[in-house]
């Protein structure tokens, strides 16, 4: 009995020691976004704290483009040793699997969920030149100008584009999708009147809203934002809650060690609960959603199933 107890205690000690020694070298985080965009800013800020708490650098590796495929391929092609994290989102894990016929990765088999980080508060934006004193005014304008109102997307059948289809279906409009590489490019194009309308994370347009170069018509959240108390929610404007969740999280490659998963999850939970970091997120209209790996895995399946329902509803063919 004493021998067995000693073995159990010894195993527990080894596991604890291993957890304390991870990470033993720099950790790389692959992002499907360009430098300077919201997710990049958040992870660089988090990385500063993580370097102090873990004693290792957290290196951001930006891999934008290709409907998230460039980053996804870099992730799945890396060694599953717990030293390459992948930022994942709804486009990569829920939309692509439902609209791409030859997806080079399997969202369930090739990734190991680590931590869900946050939800983005989305916003419906219009250019100030568009008759849009309210969202109802904008909808009336869009109905009167079928095929004329341009809307920014990340490409055909991406999350923003499927949301456009959902709005067109709900409003009986013909708003046209125009592809861009990232959120910064979309909001800049809107301010330049290349686009007249879009749905994107409100954090992308905070400066332009203040400068009155874009107009925020509604927020896609359960309640109004304290930063914009006069801006209604989609639900207040007669739309149901968005069927597309805008979220970001982290995953390892399948086969990564559990001790790395658990340590990273715990470290991010500490960072996101720190008051100054929580305020940093709130100022950017990002809702803290840190969850354990199992809970995040369940969310991923539910989100993918929700997108599958939309794809069936709009008869979106796989390409």
ChimeraX commands (.cxc) that place a marker at each C-alpha (Angstrom):
marker #1 position 0.00,0.00,0.00 radius 0.5
marker #1 position 2.84,2.35,0.92 radius 0.5
marker #1 position 4.60,1.54,-2.33 radius 0.5
marker #1 position 1.44,2.29,-4.35 radius 0.5
marker #1 position 0.87,5.58,-2.50 radius 0.5
marker #1 position 4.47,6.58,-3.08 radius 0.5
marker #1 position 4.09,5.85,-6.80 radius 0.5
marker #1 position 0.94,7.97,-7.02 radius 0.5
marker #1 position 2.55,10.87,-5.15 radius 0.5
marker #1 position 5.63,10.57,-7.30 radius 0.5
marker #1 position 3.58,10.73,-10.51 radius 0.5
marker #1 position 1.71,13.76,-9.20 radius 0.5
marker #1 position 5.00,15.47,-8.34 radius 0.5
marker #1 position 6.39,14.81,-11.84 radius 0.5
marker #1 position 3.21,16.15,-13.48 radius 0.5
marker #1 position 3.37,19.28,-11.33 radius 0.5
marker #1 position 7.05,19.77,-12.11 radius 0.5
marker #1 position 6.40,19.38,-15.83 radius 0.5
marker #1 position 3.61,21.95,-15.71 radius 0.5
marker #1 position 5.91,24.40,-13.92 radius 0.5
marker #1 position 8.69,23.93,-16.49 radius 0.5
marker #1 position 6.36,24.57,-19.44 radius 0.5
marker #1 position 7.03,26.59,-21.46 radius 0.5
marker #1 position 10.76,25.92,-21.62 radius 0.5
marker #1 position 11.24,27.97,-24.79 radius 0.5
marker #1 position 9.40,30.72,-26.75 radius 0.5
marker #1 position 5.79,30.06,-27.78 radius 0.5
marker #1 position 4.66,31.08,-31.26 radius 0.5
marker #1 position 1.10,32.21,-31.98 radius 0.5
marker #1 position -0.01,32.09,-35.62 radius 0.5
marker #1 position -2.63,34.72,-36.49 radius 0.5
marker #1 position -4.76,34.83,-39.66 radius 0.5
marker #1 position -4.73,38.65,-39.49 radius 0.5
marker #1 position -2.29,41.42,-40.45 radius 0.5
marker #1 position -0.28,43.34,-37.85 radius 0.5
marker #1 position -2.20,46.15,-36.19 radius 0.5
marker #1 position -5.68,44.64,-36.46 radius 0.5
marker #1 position -7.73,43.99,-33.33 radius 0.5
marker #1 position -6.74,40.33,-32.69 radius 0.5
marker #1 position -3.08,41.20,-33.23 radius 0.5
marker #1 position -3.27,44.09,-30.75 radius 0.5
marker #1 position -4.98,41.93,-28.13 radius 0.5
marker #1 position -2.48,39.08,-28.33 radius 0.5
marker #1 position 0.55,41.36,-28.34 radius 0.5
marker #1 position -0.80,43.03,-25.20 radius 0.5
marker #1 position -1.47,39.64,-23.60 radius 0.5
marker #1 position 1.96,38.42,-24.67 radius 0.5
marker #1 position 3.66,41.14,-22.62 radius 0.5
marker #1 position 2.05,39.80,-19.44 radius 0.5
marker #1 position 2.58,36.16,-20.43 radius 0.5
marker #1 position 6.29,36.73,-20.92 radius 0.5
marker #1 position 6.55,37.97,-17.34 radius 0.5
marker #1 position 4.46,35.15,-15.85 radius 0.5
marker #1 position 6.06,32.31,-17.84 radius 0.5
marker #1 position 9.56,33.64,-18.36 radius 0.5
marker #1 position 9.38,33.02,-22.11 radius 0.5
marker #1 position 8.61,35.25,-25.13 radius 0.5
marker #1 position 5.25,34.81,-26.88 radius 0.5
marker #1 position 5.94,35.50,-30.55 radius 0.5
marker #1 position 3.19,36.68,-32.89 radius 0.5
marker #1 position 3.40,35.21,-36.41 radius 0.5
marker #1 position 0.98,37.02,-38.75 radius 0.5
marker #1 position -0.26,34.87,-41.65 radius 0.5
marker #1 position -3.22,36.72,-43.25 radius 0.5
marker #1 position -4.97,35.82,-46.49 radius 0.5
marker #1 position -6.63,32.98,-48.33 radius 0.5
marker #1 position -9.86,32.91,-46.30 radius 0.5
marker #1 position -7.81,31.95,-43.22 radius 0.5
marker #1 position -6.22,29.04,-45.11 radius 0.5
marker #1 position -2.67,30.46,-44.99 radius 0.5
marker #1 position -2.71,30.54,-41.20 radius 0.5
marker #1 position -4.58,27.23,-40.89 radius 0.5
marker #1 position -2.04,25.44,-43.08 radius 0.5
marker #1 position 0.85,26.93,-41.10 radius 0.5
marker #1 position -0.81,25.72,-37.90 radius 0.5
marker #1 position -1.53,22.17,-38.97 radius 0.5
marker #1 position 1.91,21.89,-40.54 radius 0.5
marker #1 position 3.67,22.68,-37.26 radius 0.5
marker #1 position 4.93,20.14,-34.75 radius 0.5
marker #1 position 2.33,19.25,-32.07 radius 0.5
marker #1 position 4.79,19.92,-29.26 radius 0.5
marker #1 position 2.84,22.66,-27.47 radius 0.5
marker #1 position 4.99,25.51,-28.76 radius 0.5
marker #1 position 2.88,26.67,-31.72 radius 0.5
marker #1 position -0.55,28.08,-30.91 radius 0.5
marker #1 position -3.10,28.93,-33.56 radius 0.5
marker #1 position -5.59,31.76,-33.32 radius 0.5
marker #1 position -8.89,30.36,-34.59 radius 0.5
marker #1 position -12.25,32.00,-35.27 radius 0.5
marker #1 position -15.65,31.36,-36.80 radius 0.5
marker #1 position -14.43,31.82,-40.37 radius 0.5
marker #1 position -11.71,29.19,-40.02 radius 0.5
marker #1 position -13.56,26.65,-37.87 radius 0.5
marker #1 position -17.25,27.04,-38.77 radius 0.5
marker #1 position -17.71,28.77,-42.12 radius 0.5
marker #1 position -14.87,27.28,-44.18 radius 0.5
marker #1 position -15.78,23.65,-43.32 radius 0.5
marker #1 position -19.33,24.28,-44.53 radius 0.5
marker #1 position -18.58,26.13,-47.77 radius 0.5
marker #1 position -15.27,24.73,-49.06 radius 0.5
marker #1 position -15.30,21.47,-50.99 radius 0.5
marker #1 position -11.55,20.82,-50.60 radius 0.5
marker #1 position -10.68,22.12,-47.19 radius 0.5
marker #1 position -7.00,21.30,-46.47 radius 0.5
marker #1 position -7.67,20.74,-42.77 radius 0.5
marker #1 position -10.25,19.06,-40.56 radius 0.5
marker #1 position -11.54,21.43,-37.84 radius 0.5
marker #1 position -12.23,18.54,-35.46 radius 0.5
marker #1 position -9.32,16.18,-36.12 radius 0.5
marker #1 position -6.47,18.62,-36.78 radius 0.5
marker #1 position -6.95,21.06,-33.89 radius 0.5
marker #1 position -6.95,20.71,-30.11 radius 0.5
marker #1 position -9.01,23.48,-28.44 radius 0.5
marker #1 position -7.11,25.40,-25.76 radius 0.5
marker #1 position -9.02,28.53,-24.77 radius 0.5
marker #1 position -11.84,30.66,-26.08 radius 0.5
marker #1 position -10.83,34.29,-25.55 radius 0.5
marker #1 position -13.55,36.78,-26.44 radius 0.5
marker #1 position -16.55,37.71,-28.55 radius 0.5
marker #1 position -16.47,40.81,-30.73 radius 0.5
marker #1 position -19.32,43.28,-30.50 radius 0.5
marker #1 position -20.26,43.66,-34.15 radius 0.5
marker #1 position -21.71,46.79,-35.64 radius 0.5
marker #1 position -23.67,47.80,-38.72 radius 0.5
marker #1 position -21.82,50.73,-40.27 radius 0.5
marker #1 position -22.79,53.10,-43.08 radius 0.5
marker #1 position -21.00,55.91,-44.89 radius 0.5
marker #1 position -22.30,59.32,-43.76 radius 0.5
marker #1 position -23.40,60.16,-47.32 radius 0.5
marker #1 position -25.96,57.32,-47.29 radius 0.5
marker #1 position -29.46,58.39,-46.13 radius 0.5
marker #1 position -29.30,56.64,-42.78 radius 0.5
marker #1 position -30.42,58.70,-39.86 radius 0.5
marker #1 position -31.47,55.34,-38.44 radius 0.5
marker #1 position -31.16,51.70,-39.43 radius 0.5
marker #1 position -34.75,51.82,-40.75 radius 0.5
marker #1 position -33.79,54.72,-43.01 radius 0.5
marker #1 position -30.85,52.74,-44.32 radius 0.5
marker #1 position -32.96,49.66,-45.05 radius 0.5
marker #1 position -35.47,51.79,-46.96 radius 0.5
marker #1 position -32.60,53.28,-48.98 radius 0.5
marker #1 position -31.10,49.86,-49.73 radius 0.5
marker #1 position -34.47,48.54,-50.90 radius 0.5
marker #1 position -34.83,51.49,-53.25 radius 0.5
marker #1 position -31.34,50.90,-54.70 radius 0.5
marker #1 position -31.03,47.16,-55.44 radius 0.5
marker #1 position -27.52,46.15,-56.49 radius 0.5
marker #1 position -26.11,49.60,-55.70 radius 0.5
marker #1 position -25.14,49.45,-52.01 radius 0.5
marker #1 position -21.67,47.91,-51.60 radius 0.5
marker #1 position -20.78,45.94,-48.48 radius 0.5
marker #1 position -17.32,44.81,-47.33 radius 0.5
marker #1 position -16.51,41.11,-46.90 radius 0.5
marker #1 position -13.43,38.92,-46.60 radius 0.5
marker #1 position -14.44,37.19,-49.85 radius 0.5
marker #1 position -17.31,35.04,-51.14 radius 0.5
marker #1 position -18.92,32.78,-48.53 radius 0.5
marker #1 position -16.80,34.10,-45.65 radius 0.5
marker #1 position -18.45,35.00,-42.34 radius 0.5
marker #1 position -19.12,38.60,-43.36 radius 0.5
marker #1 position -20.53,37.46,-46.69 radius 0.5
marker #1 position -22.91,34.91,-45.13 radius 0.5
marker #1 position -24.07,37.65,-42.75 radius 0.5
marker #1 position -24.78,39.81,-45.81 radius 0.5
marker #1 position -26.96,37.02,-47.22 radius 0.5
marker #1 position -28.79,36.81,-43.89 radius 0.5
marker #1 position -29.47,40.56,-43.93 radius 0.5
marker #1 position -30.61,40.51,-47.56 radius 0.5
marker #1 position -33.00,37.70,-46.70 radius 0.5
marker #1 position -34.36,39.49,-43.63 radius 0.5
marker #1 position -34.65,42.92,-45.29 radius 0.5
marker #1 position -35.54,41.85,-48.86 radius 0.5
marker #1 position -32.61,43.88,-50.18 radius 0.5
marker #1 position -29.86,43.31,-52.76 radius 0.5
marker #1 position -26.72,44.52,-51.00 radius 0.5
marker #1 position -23.55,43.60,-52.93 radius 0.5
marker #1 position -20.50,41.96,-51.34 radius 0.5
marker #1 position -17.05,43.40,-52.13 radius 0.5
marker #1 position -13.98,41.45,-50.92 radius 0.5
marker #1 position -11.14,42.92,-48.82 radius 0.5
marker #1 position -8.19,41.38,-47.00 radius 0.5
marker #1 position -9.04,42.49,-43.49 radius 0.5
marker #1 position -11.15,44.57,-41.15 radius 0.5
marker #1 position -8.86,47.60,-41.30 radius 0.5
marker #1 position -9.13,47.66,-45.10 radius 0.5
marker #1 position -12.93,47.35,-44.95 radius 0.5
marker #1 position -13.47,50.20,-42.51 radius 0.5
marker #1 position -11.00,52.40,-44.43 radius 0.5
marker #1 position -12.85,51.66,-47.67 radius 0.5
marker #1 position -16.13,52.56,-45.97 radius 0.5
marker #1 position -14.71,55.91,-44.80 radius 0.5
marker #1 position -13.57,56.56,-48.40 radius 0.5
marker #1 position -17.08,55.73,-49.69 radius 0.5
marker #1 position -15.81,52.78,-51.73 radius 0.5
marker #1 position -18.32,50.90,-49.59 radius 0.5
marker #1 position -21.61,52.24,-48.31 radius 0.5
marker #1 position -22.31,49.63,-45.65 radius 0.5
marker #1 position -20.79,46.75,-43.70 radius 0.5
marker #1 position -20.98,44.60,-40.57 radius 0.5
marker #1 position -17.75,44.30,-38.65 radius 0.5
marker #1 position -16.32,44.45,-35.14 radius 0.5
marker #1 position -17.03,47.90,-33.71 radius 0.5
marker #1 position -13.45,48.08,-32.43 radius 0.5
marker #1 position -12.28,48.45,-36.04 radius 0.5
marker #1 position -14.06,51.77,-36.42 radius 0.5
marker #1 position -13.75,53.56,-33.07 radius 0.5
marker #1 position -11.52,56.36,-34.37 radius 0.5
marker #1 position -13.53,56.83,-37.55 radius 0.5
marker #1 position -16.80,56.97,-35.60 radius 0.5
marker #1 position -15.35,59.73,-33.44 radius 0.5
marker #1 position -14.14,61.57,-36.55 radius 0.5
marker #1 position -17.64,61.20,-38.06 radius 0.5
marker #1 position -16.21,59.49,-41.15 radius 0.5
marker #1 position -18.40,56.42,-40.63 radius 0.5
marker #1 position -21.78,56.06,-38.93 radius 0.5
marker #1 position -22.63,53.29,-36.47 radius 0.5
marker #1 position -26.27,52.30,-37.03 radius 0.5
marker #1 position -26.66,49.37,-34.65 radius 0.5
marker #1 position -24.65,47.00,-32.46 radius 0.5
marker #1 position -24.85,43.23,-32.63 radius 0.5
marker #1 position -24.98,42.46,-28.92 radius 0.5
marker #1 position -27.58,41.56,-26.28 radius 0.5
marker #1 position -27.58,45.11,-24.87 radius 0.5
marker #1 position -26.45,48.58,-25.86 radius 0.5
marker #1 position -22.79,49.46,-25.49 radius 0.5
marker #1 position -21.86,51.86,-22.67 radius 0.5
marker #1 position -19.58,53.57,-25.21 radius 0.5
marker #1 position -22.52,54.20,-27.57 radius 0.5
marker #1 position -25.65,54.35,-25.39 radius 0.5
marker #1 position -27.70,56.00,-28.16 radius 0.5
marker #1 position -27.00,53.24,-30.70 radius 0.5
marker #1 position -29.69,50.49,-30.69 radius 0.5
marker #1 position -29.10,46.75,-30.82 radius 0.5
marker #1 position -30.17,44.59,-33.76 radius 0.5
marker #1 position -32.90,43.08,-31.61 radius 0.5
marker #1 position -34.28,46.54,-30.83 radius 0.5
marker #1 position -34.38,47.19,-34.57 radius 0.5
marker #1 position -36.52,44.12,-35.23 radius 0.5
marker #1 position -33.83,41.58,-36.15 radius 0.5
marker #1 position -33.20,38.40,-34.18 radius 0.5
marker #1 position -29.83,37.89,-32.57 radius 0.5
marker #1 position -27.11,37.32,-35.15 radius 0.5
marker #1 position -26.80,33.66,-36.19 radius 0.5
marker #1 position -23.06,34.16,-36.69 radius 0.5
marker #1 position -20.97,34.54,-33.56 radius 0.5
marker #1 position -17.82,36.66,-33.90 radius 0.5
marker #1 position -15.25,35.10,-31.61 radius 0.5
marker #1 position -11.56,34.36,-31.28 radius 0.5
marker #1 position -9.79,31.58,-29.47 radius 0.5
marker #1 position -6.61,29.52,-29.44 radius 0.5
marker #1 position -5.89,25.92,-30.37 radius 0.5
marker #1 position -2.91,23.61,-30.66 radius 0.5
marker #1 position -2.36,20.99,-33.30 radius 0.5
marker #1 position -3.94,17.62,-32.55 radius 0.5
marker #1 position -1.62,15.59,-30.40 radius 0.5
marker #1 position -0.24,18.52,-28.40 radius 0.5
marker #1 position 0.45,17.61,-24.74 radius 0.5
marker #1 position -2.33,18.20,-22.22 radius 0.5
marker #1 position 0.05,19.93,-19.82 radius 0.5
marker #1 position 0.62,22.65,-22.46 radius 0.5
marker #1 position -3.15,22.99,-23.04 radius 0.5
marker #1 position -3.88,23.33,-19.34 radius 0.5
marker #1 position -1.02,25.76,-18.64 radius 0.5
marker #1 position -1.93,28.04,-21.55 radius 0.5
marker #1 position -5.61,28.00,-20.57 radius 0.5
marker #1 position -4.74,28.89,-16.98 radius 0.5
marker #1 position -2.36,31.67,-18.03 radius 0.5
marker #1 position -4.91,33.28,-20.35 radius 0.5
marker #1 position -7.59,33.03,-17.66 radius 0.5
marker #1 position -5.30,35.00,-15.34 radius 0.5
marker #1 position -4.46,37.62,-17.97 radius 0.5
marker #1 position -8.08,38.18,-19.00 radius 0.5
marker #1 position -9.26,38.48,-15.40 radius 0.5
marker #1 position -6.68,41.16,-14.56 radius 0.5
marker #1 position -8.61,44.48,-14.09 radius 0.5
marker #1 position -6.46,46.58,-16.43 radius 0.5
marker #1 position -6.62,43.97,-19.18 radius 0.5
marker #1 position -10.37,43.58,-18.69 radius 0.5
marker #1 position -10.73,47.37,-19.11 radius 0.5
marker #1 position -8.52,47.19,-22.21 radius 0.5
marker #1 position -10.93,44.63,-23.73 radius 0.5
marker #1 position -14.02,46.61,-22.74 radius 0.5
marker #1 position -12.67,49.76,-24.36 radius 0.5
marker #1 position -12.44,47.81,-27.63 radius 0.5
marker #1 position -15.94,46.32,-27.28 radius 0.5
marker #1 position -14.60,42.80,-26.76 radius 0.5
marker #1 position -16.54,40.55,-24.39 radius 0.5
marker #1 position -14.36,38.29,-22.24 radius 0.5
marker #1 position -15.30,34.65,-22.91 radius 0.5
marker #1 position -12.40,32.65,-21.45 radius 0.5
marker #1 position -13.55,29.06,-20.94 radius 0.5
marker #1 position -11.98,25.65,-20.15 radius 0.5
marker #1 position -10.85,23.52,-23.12 radius 0.5
marker #1 position -13.81,21.08,-22.93 radius 0.5
marker #1 position -16.33,23.91,-22.84 radius 0.5
marker #1 position -14.59,25.59,-25.79 radius 0.5
marker #1 position -14.69,22.31,-27.75 radius 0.5
marker #1 position -18.45,22.03,-27.17 radius 0.5
marker #1 position -18.92,25.63,-28.33 radius 0.5
marker #1 position -16.94,24.95,-31.53 radius 0.5
marker #1 position -19.28,22.11,-32.51 radius 0.5
marker #1 position -22.38,24.15,-31.75 radius 0.5
marker #1 position -21.08,27.10,-33.78 radius 0.5
marker #1 position -20.20,24.88,-36.76 radius 0.5
marker #1 position -23.68,23.32,-36.68 radius 0.5
marker #1 position -25.28,26.78,-36.60 radius 0.5
marker #1 position -23.40,27.83,-39.72 radius 0.5
marker #1 position -24.33,24.55,-41.42 radius 0.5
marker #1 position -27.99,25.45,-40.91 radius 0.5
marker #1 position -27.47,28.84,-42.59 radius 0.5
marker #1 position -25.64,27.22,-45.50 radius 0.5
marker #1 position -28.57,24.87,-46.05 radius 0.5
marker #1 position -31.06,27.72,-45.72 radius 0.5
marker #1 position -29.38,29.84,-48.38 radius 0.5
marker #1 position -28.39,26.89,-50.60 radius 0.5
marker #1 position -24.75,27.93,-50.56 radius 0.5
marker #1 position -22.86,25.42,-52.71 radius 0.5
marker #1 position -19.46,24.14,-51.66 radius 0.5
marker #1 position -16.71,25.47,-53.87 radius 0.5
marker link #1:1,2 radius 0.2
marker link #1:2,3 radius 0.2
marker link #1:3,4 radius 0.2
marker link #1:4,5 radius 0.2
marker link #1:5,6 radius 0.2
marker link #1:6,7 radius 0.2
marker link #1:7,8 radius 0.2
marker link #1:8,9 radius 0.2
marker link #1:9,10 radius 0.2
marker link #1:10,11 radius 0.2
marker link #1:11,12 radius 0.2
marker link #1:12,13 radius 0.2
marker link #1:13,14 radius 0.2
marker link #1:14,15 radius 0.2
marker link #1:15,16 radius 0.2
marker link #1:16,17 radius 0.2
marker link #1:17,18 radius 0.2
marker link #1:18,19 radius 0.2
marker link #1:19,20 radius 0.2
marker link #1:20,21 radius 0.2
marker link #1:21,22 radius 0.2
marker link #1:22,23 radius 0.2
marker link #1:23,24 radius 0.2
marker link #1:24,25 radius 0.2
marker link #1:25,26 radius 0.2
marker link #1:26,27 radius 0.2
marker link #1:27,28 radius 0.2
marker link #1:28,29 radius 0.2
marker link #1:29,30 radius 0.2
marker link #1:30,31 radius 0.2
marker link #1:31,32 radius 0.2
marker link #1:32,33 radius 0.2
marker link #1:33,34 radius 0.2
marker link #1:34,35 radius 0.2
marker link #1:35,36 radius 0.2
marker link #1:36,37 radius 0.2
marker link #1:37,38 radius 0.2
marker link #1:38,39 radius 0.2
marker link #1:39,40 radius 0.2
marker link #1:40,41 radius 0.2
marker link #1:41,42 radius 0.2
marker link #1:42,43 radius 0.2
marker link #1:43,44 radius 0.2
marker link #1:44,45 radius 0.2
marker link #1:45,46 radius 0.2
marker link #1:46,47 radius 0.2
marker link #1:47,48 radius 0.2
marker link #1:48,49 radius 0.2
marker link #1:49,50 radius 0.2
marker link #1:50,51 radius 0.2
marker link #1:51,52 radius 0.2
marker link #1:52,53 radius 0.2
marker link #1:53,54 radius 0.2
marker link #1:54,55 radius 0.2
marker link #1:55,56 radius 0.2
marker link #1:56,57 radius 0.2
marker link #1:57,58 radius 0.2
marker link #1:58,59 radius 0.2
marker link #1:59,60 radius 0.2
marker link #1:60,61 radius 0.2
marker link #1:61,62 radius 0.2
marker link #1:62,63 radius 0.2
marker link #1:63,64 radius 0.2
marker link #1:64,65 radius 0.2
marker link #1:65,66 radius 0.2
marker link #1:66,67 radius 0.2
marker link #1:67,68 radius 0.2
marker link #1:68,69 radius 0.2
marker link #1:69,70 radius 0.2
marker link #1:70,71 radius 0.2
marker link #1:71,72 radius 0.2
marker link #1:72,73 radius 0.2
marker link #1:73,74 radius 0.2
marker link #1:74,75 radius 0.2
marker link #1:75,76 radius 0.2
marker link #1:76,77 radius 0.2
marker link #1:77,78 radius 0.2
marker link #1:78,79 radius 0.2
marker link #1:79,80 radius 0.2
marker link #1:80,81 radius 0.2
marker link #1:81,82 radius 0.2
marker link #1:82,83 radius 0.2
marker link #1:83,84 radius 0.2
marker link #1:84,85 radius 0.2
marker link #1:85,86 radius 0.2
marker link #1:86,87 radius 0.2
marker link #1:87,88 radius 0.2
marker link #1:88,89 radius 0.2
marker link #1:89,90 radius 0.2
marker link #1:90,91 radius 0.2
marker link #1:91,92 radius 0.2
marker link #1:92,93 radius 0.2
marker link #1:93,94 radius 0.2
marker link #1:94,95 radius 0.2
marker link #1:95,96 radius 0.2
marker link #1:96,97 radius 0.2
marker link #1:97,98 radius 0.2
marker link #1:98,99 radius 0.2
marker link #1:99,100 radius 0.2
marker link #1:100,101 radius 0.2
marker link #1:101,102 radius 0.2
marker link #1:102,103 radius 0.2
marker link #1:103,104 radius 0.2
marker link #1:104,105 radius 0.2
marker link #1:105,106 radius 0.2
marker link #1:106,107 radius 0.2
marker link #1:107,108 radius 0.2
marker link #1:108,109 radius 0.2
marker link #1:109,110 radius 0.2
marker link #1:110,111 radius 0.2
marker link #1:111,112 radius 0.2
marker link #1:112,113 radius 0.2
marker link #1:113,114 radius 0.2
marker link #1:114,115 radius 0.2
marker link #1:115,116 radius 0.2
marker link #1:116,117 radius 0.2
marker link #1:117,118 radius 0.2
marker link #1:118,119 radius 0.2
marker link #1:119,120 radius 0.2
marker link #1:120,121 radius 0.2
marker link #1:121,122 radius 0.2
marker link #1:122,123 radius 0.2
marker link #1:123,124 radius 0.2
marker link #1:124,125 radius 0.2
marker link #1:125,126 radius 0.2
marker link #1:126,127 radius 0.2
marker link #1:127,128 radius 0.2
marker link #1:128,129 radius 0.2
marker link #1:129,130 radius 0.2
marker link #1:130,131 radius 0.2
marker link #1:131,132 radius 0.2
marker link #1:132,133 radius 0.2
marker link #1:133,134 radius 0.2
marker link #1:134,135 radius 0.2
marker link #1:135,136 radius 0.2
marker link #1:136,137 radius 0.2
marker link #1:137,138 radius 0.2
marker link #1:138,139 radius 0.2
marker link #1:139,140 radius 0.2
marker link #1:140,141 radius 0.2
marker link #1:141,142 radius 0.2
marker link #1:142,143 radius 0.2
marker link #1:143,144 radius 0.2
marker link #1:144,145 radius 0.2
marker link #1:145,146 radius 0.2
marker link #1:146,147 radius 0.2
marker link #1:147,148 radius 0.2
marker link #1:148,149 radius 0.2
marker link #1:149,150 radius 0.2
marker link #1:150,151 radius 0.2
marker link #1:151,152 radius 0.2
marker link #1:152,153 radius 0.2
marker link #1:153,154 radius 0.2
marker link #1:154,155 radius 0.2
marker link #1:155,156 radius 0.2
marker link #1:156,157 radius 0.2
marker link #1:157,158 radius 0.2
marker link #1:158,159 radius 0.2
marker link #1:159,160 radius 0.2
marker link #1:160,161 radius 0.2
marker link #1:161,162 radius 0.2
marker link #1:162,163 radius 0.2
marker link #1:163,164 radius 0.2
marker link #1:164,165 radius 0.2
marker link #1:165,166 radius 0.2
marker link #1:166,167 radius 0.2
marker link #1:167,168 radius 0.2
marker link #1:168,169 radius 0.2
marker link #1:169,170 radius 0.2
marker link #1:170,171 radius 0.2
marker link #1:171,172 radius 0.2
marker link #1:172,173 radius 0.2
marker link #1:173,174 radius 0.2
marker link #1:174,175 radius 0.2
marker link #1:175,176 radius 0.2
marker link #1:176,177 radius 0.2
marker link #1:177,178 radius 0.2
marker link #1:178,179 radius 0.2
marker link #1:179,180 radius 0.2
marker link #1:180,181 radius 0.2
marker link #1:181,182 radius 0.2
marker link #1:182,183 radius 0.2
marker link #1:183,184 radius 0.2
marker link #1:184,185 radius 0.2
marker link #1:185,186 radius 0.2
marker link #1:186,187 radius 0.2
marker link #1:187,188 radius 0.2
marker link #1:188,189 radius 0.2
marker link #1:189,190 radius 0.2
marker link #1:190,191 radius 0.2
marker link #1:191,192 radius 0.2
marker link #1:192,193 radius 0.2
marker link #1:193,194 radius 0.2
marker link #1:194,195 radius 0.2
marker link #1:195,196 radius 0.2
marker link #1:196,197 radius 0.2
marker link #1:197,198 radius 0.2
marker link #1:198,199 radius 0.2
marker link #1:199,200 radius 0.2
marker link #1:200,201 radius 0.2
marker link #1:201,202 radius 0.2
marker link #1:202,203 radius 0.2
marker link #1:203,204 radius 0.2
marker link #1:204,205 radius 0.2
marker link #1:205,206 radius 0.2
marker link #1:206,207 radius 0.2
marker link #1:207,208 radius 0.2
marker link #1:208,209 radius 0.2
marker link #1:209,210 radius 0.2
marker link #1:210,211 radius 0.2
marker link #1:211,212 radius 0.2
marker link #1:212,213 radius 0.2
marker link #1:213,214 radius 0.2
marker link #1:214,215 radius 0.2
marker link #1:215,216 radius 0.2
marker link #1:216,217 radius 0.2
marker link #1:217,218 radius 0.2
marker link #1:218,219 radius 0.2
marker link #1:219,220 radius 0.2
marker link #1:220,221 radius 0.2
marker link #1:221,222 radius 0.2
marker link #1:222,223 radius 0.2
marker link #1:223,224 radius 0.2
marker link #1:224,225 radius 0.2
marker link #1:225,226 radius 0.2
marker link #1:226,227 radius 0.2
marker link #1:227,228 radius 0.2
marker link #1:228,229 radius 0.2
marker link #1:229,230 radius 0.2
marker link #1:230,231 radius 0.2
marker link #1:231,232 radius 0.2
marker link #1:232,233 radius 0.2
marker link #1:233,234 radius 0.2
marker link #1:234,235 radius 0.2
marker link #1:235,236 radius 0.2
marker link #1:236,237 radius 0.2
marker link #1:237,238 radius 0.2
marker link #1:238,239 radius 0.2
marker link #1:239,240 radius 0.2
marker link #1:240,241 radius 0.2
marker link #1:241,242 radius 0.2
marker link #1:242,243 radius 0.2
marker link #1:243,244 radius 0.2
marker link #1:244,245 radius 0.2
marker link #1:245,246 radius 0.2
marker link #1:246,247 radius 0.2
marker link #1:247,248 radius 0.2
marker link #1:248,249 radius 0.2
marker link #1:249,250 radius 0.2
marker link #1:250,251 radius 0.2
marker link #1:251,252 radius 0.2
marker link #1:252,253 radius 0.2
marker link #1:253,254 radius 0.2
marker link #1:254,255 radius 0.2
marker link #1:255,256 radius 0.2
marker link #1:256,257 radius 0.2
marker link #1:257,258 radius 0.2
marker link #1:258,259 radius 0.2
marker link #1:259,260 radius 0.2
marker link #1:260,261 radius 0.2
marker link #1:261,262 radius 0.2
marker link #1:262,263 radius 0.2
marker link #1:263,264 radius 0.2
marker link #1:264,265 radius 0.2
marker link #1:265,266 radius 0.2
marker link #1:266,267 radius 0.2
marker link #1:267,268 radius 0.2
marker link #1:268,269 radius 0.2
marker link #1:269,270 radius 0.2
marker link #1:270,271 radius 0.2
marker link #1:271,272 radius 0.2
marker link #1:272,273 radius 0.2
marker link #1:273,274 radius 0.2
marker link #1:274,275 radius 0.2
marker link #1:275,276 radius 0.2
marker link #1:276,277 radius 0.2
marker link #1:277,278 radius 0.2
marker link #1:278,279 radius 0.2
marker link #1:279,280 radius 0.2
marker link #1:280,281 radius 0.2
marker link #1:281,282 radius 0.2
marker link #1:282,283 radius 0.2
marker link #1:283,284 radius 0.2
marker link #1:284,285 radius 0.2
marker link #1:285,286 radius 0.2
marker link #1:286,287 radius 0.2
marker link #1:287,288 radius 0.2
marker link #1:288,289 radius 0.2
marker link #1:289,290 radius 0.2
marker link #1:290,291 radius 0.2
marker link #1:291,292 radius 0.2
marker link #1:292,293 radius 0.2
marker link #1:293,294 radius 0.2
marker link #1:294,295 radius 0.2
marker link #1:295,296 radius 0.2
marker link #1:296,297 radius 0.2
marker link #1:297,298 radius 0.2
marker link #1:298,299 radius 0.2
marker link #1:299,300 radius 0.2
marker link #1:300,301 radius 0.2
marker link #1:301,302 radius 0.2
marker link #1:302,303 radius 0.2
marker link #1:303,304 radius 0.2
marker link #1:304,305 radius 0.2
marker link #1:305,306 radius 0.2
marker link #1:306,307 radius 0.2
marker link #1:307,308 radius 0.2
marker link #1:308,309 radius 0.2
marker link #1:309,310 radius 0.2
marker link #1:310,311 radius 0.2
marker link #1:311,312 radius 0.2
marker link #1:312,313 radius 0.2
marker link #1:313,314 radius 0.2
marker link #1:314,315 radius 0.2
marker link #1:315,316 radius 0.2
marker link #1:316,317 radius 0.2
marker link #1:317,318 radius 0.2
marker link #1:318,319 radius 0.2
view
